[in-house]
Amino acid sequence: MTHEPGSQFPLSLEHEALASVNYLTRLVEPETGFTFFDVYLTDPAEAAHDWPDFLDVPGRSAEAAALVRHITGRDVETETAFFSRIYSFQEDDGWFWRPETTVTRHEMHPEEQALVLGALLSRAIGDDDAEAQGRLTRLVDALAAWAAPVGPFGSMTLRSVVRAHEAFGSRSARSFIERVTQRLTEEQPLFRSDGTFAGHVHSHLHAAAGLAEAGRVLGCDAVVEWMDRVFRAMRDRSTDFGFIPELTERDDDVIACETCCIMDYIHLAIALTRAGHTEYFDDIERTVRNHLVESRVQHGDWLPASPDAMDDQLIRRRGVQRDVIGAYAGWSSPNHILAYDEFLPPAWLKTSDLAPIYLHKVRALQNCCSPSGAKALYLAWQHASVVEGSTLRINLLLDRALPEAEVRGGEPWEGTVSVRLDAPLTVAMRLPRGVSPKAVAAAVGDRPVPLTPRDGYVETPKLDSGVTVLFSYPLHERTESAVIGNEGYHQYEYTVRWRGSTVLSVEPGENACLGRSRLMDQPVRLYYGKEGPHPLYQRAGLLAGSPSHRHLHVSRGPGVW
Ligand SMILES: [Zn+2]
């Protein structure tokens, strides 16, 4: 995709969220909310229902649909079906159970409670919805009576329980938070003291976001500082543009960015900004402007299609190319929507007779990630600009409309932020990385506005309602090299061209096109070079012409997260 002059728009979190609606309403059975976890790079491409499609993906999708509605002010048609589906699985004990089916056993999985909790919170807080609040209370009571989790997956419950505690003040939630925090920091620590860890990044960062919030709520500064080291350790293992690995300390040649990990990385960063690390808004902004939005599937041309394709009970083959638009990458490389060819392991299956459906097929997408992309957008949108007391705080230099002010960011065309005030406010703009307070100017019309630097922001005096203040700052272009790869294995190099917080291009070096995956018997094809499915960062021509603004939905946001 090239950009025609005059067709450019500054990044709009709302527009990005609306782009999820196609996926959320199409890659699902719309009446039942039965999602498709797997998309395979077969000929024709196949989408398959799988065990995560009972609670995991529908739970995430219910939350995403509600959050997209809050961001955009528009309903997502399948939201009710997603909620009805997960509600049908809550039993008398308060837990949400998988049913007994061809692909699932009647089981309760703690990590799936975490995903359902997110959905319940999106309505319980966002809509003040009595049914969601009642179900949330029953689940939190069940968690409080449970032995605290061991390992990263069950620990994903913590973040939501902290939020439920803050929103509704439950005492059972508080006892759960105290017990889990002690378990995960003293008895069976999830992280090394330097913040590093090995293995599954999504669950670890999700738990770290929960621990950072728990540390703040419990007044345990040492826990917050430990989670700060976790964030920094993971940032060191990621790129500046938000490529966050799915697995860390992996012992083979393959590495990919999972969108769920981008979401958790942003969630952990936001938790730490509440503890004073507002400099992490810069990491969030670079991640959102670049690898988060690039991880969204723009088209289905990379997936084979056949006019004769037929659907089966568990597999959809018709219209998959159309349905995946608006999904998010499960395993992106820095410059392709898929980093390598890999199959599922046999242990994935309930019974071996399911092998023809799930095994020996290249996985193109895993749809935990698609609702996670929308949730990541919500996290950025809710915190981009906020009014605290009589101050408008601009944390992300992106478009955002609040009842009190409309904020318009000028990057990557120019280093500007324009703010129209609809209430008398002081305006505090976060300093982009590398920009000193002295390099920022502000003016209302021709009249300069004095700025006071404070804790990484520059602040105006109180300004009148009705004025528009324009901040200007230098926008630097630079070229950097980025290297990804697991320590001791193949490394992959890229040349990354930046303008301010926006990546203009990602050019691969002479990267290997075959490598070893520990899940596979033979070396696998790699997409770290020029060739590969669904190229990313097709931003040539972005700077031509002048950008137009999109309409913004005016909302303070429900403060779910
Ligand atoms: Zn995922």
Residues whose N, C-alpha, C, O or C-beta is under 5 A from the ligand:
A	BS01	ZN	E258 C260 Q366 C368 C369
